[in-house]
Amino acid sequence: MAERAFAVAIVGATSLVGEEIIRLLGERQFPAGEVRALGSPKTAGRQLEQATIGLVGPDAFRGVDFAFFAVGPMVASAHAHDAVRAGAMVIDCSSRYRRDDGVPLIVPEANARLLDVAAPPTLVASPSSTAVGLSVVLAPLAEAAGLRRVLVSTYQSAAGAGRRAVEHLSKESIALLSGRGDDDVAMRRAFNCVPQVGTVEIDGVTSHERAVADEVRRVLALPELAMHVTAVRVPMFFGMGATVLVELERPLDRATATTVLRSARGLIVHDDTDEGVALPTPADVVGSQATHVARLHEDRSVAHGLALWMALDSIEKGAALNAVQIAEVLLRRVR
Ligand SMILES: NC(=O)c1ccc[n+]([C@@H]2O[C@H](COP(=O)([O-])OP(=O)(O)OC[C@H]3O[C@@H](n4cnc5c(N)ncnc54)[C@H](OP(=O)(O)O)[C@@H]3O)[C@@H](O)[C@H]2O)c1
């Protein structure tokens, strides 16, 4: 018997994340009979390779089974419930629903079980790319030895802030390399590091840093986890890296931690004890569907401490792939 084909809508088909979702649906052979690209009045009517962009609106979701939202939180807020009312299962990549108790926040490698229920949810949120990578790495460590405290420093590319930020970094880099000044730039991004991702809040923490810690606590179901994040924008176009310091509840030596992470889903652990083994830099992992770990070692400055380097493609595993994996789990429930 022929398998059922599903109608899939992508709101924000022109976004970095939306484009990648469309590509992954094809690559992973998601049973999409129709791929409906939706966008703003600016791009409605534009022809993409697979579809013509339609205008997002209350009537745009008729007949849609799965709707991916790869737009900002305000656009998601305005239209996600139209899609739910039309009968679609919505996967939202924006920050809009990440804190809503009634909306599961999912990283399939860590908590797909929340979708394994008799009546699957009609709206699911996908975390920020930093929280996705951290959840993939921390979930197996939490299970093996418990987490006491996590300290993270991230190095984030322009892509994390969307297509315009990538274009801006490109223009600014060219201007500086051409000997032209950057007088009209409020904060220089090219050839610089900016210790601010999101807005700085009254206590000095940025909105992004606070959100990442909250999202990881939610995904791991560890609401009291002591965690601190520092996020730095660095002059890369794509990819992201992070140093992660973990204090465990119970001892876990380097060899056992390596085995634990090697047997976890979605992770590639690079063995850097051999001379000449390349470390996974953000540039190396662009296009990879895995979260990469290297430099795993014991941090002897604390009891049961581990330190590691993590790198991932923030658009791929950090957003688009995570969203498609969520849809694949939901698909198994509705098929
Ligand atoms: N970039 C990342 O690494 C990353 C990681 C995780 C999650 N996310 C989240 O994923 C979402 C997309 O991020 P992105 O970086 O891929 O975005 P982006 O490249 O900046 O693209 C923004 C998108 O928003 C659409 N849009 C703007 N106003 C609209 C409106 N009024 N109606 C319909 N569409 C509208 C644009 O569509 P038009 O071209 O049609 O105007 C465009 O497709 C965001 O919520 C972001 O926080 C991003």
The ligand as an ORCA input file, in Angstrom:
! r2SCAN-3c Opt
* xyz 0 1
  N      19.952     31.508     12.915
  C      20.104     30.559     13.838
  O      21.221     30.037     14.097
  C      18.912     30.077     14.628
  C      19.058     29.018     15.516
  C      17.965     28.584     16.255
  C      16.751     29.220     16.100
  N      16.645     30.278     15.253
  C      15.349     30.952     15.140
  O      14.771     30.604     13.882
  C      14.026     31.716     13.389
  C      14.555     32.068     11.991
  O      15.887     32.512     12.147
  P      16.838     32.851     10.902
  O      18.113     33.276     11.494
  O      16.832     31.725      9.936
  O      16.039     34.098     10.251
  P      16.483     35.093      9.063
  O      17.462     34.457      8.172
  O      16.820     36.399      9.700
  O      15.108     35.256      8.251
  C      13.995     35.929      8.806
  C      12.732     35.367      8.151
  O      11.603     35.989      8.750
  C      10.652     36.192      7.720
  N       9.729     37.275      8.054
  C      10.046     38.498      8.537
  N       8.898     39.221      8.703
  C       7.878     38.422      8.318
  C       6.456     38.599      8.259
  N       5.864     39.727      8.637
  N       5.710     37.568      7.797
  C       6.290     36.413      7.406
  N       7.616     36.187      7.427
  C       8.401     37.185      7.894
  C      11.458     36.547      6.496
  O      10.667     36.277      5.385
  P      10.677     37.148      4.030
  O      12.033     36.954      3.399
  O       9.549     36.521      3.284
  O      10.446     38.588      4.430
  C      12.642     35.575      6.642
  O      12.332     34.349      6.024
  C      14.186     32.841     14.421
  O      13.124     32.823     15.339
  C      15.473     32.474     15.134
  O      15.531     32.972     16.471
  C      17.670     30.708     14.498
*
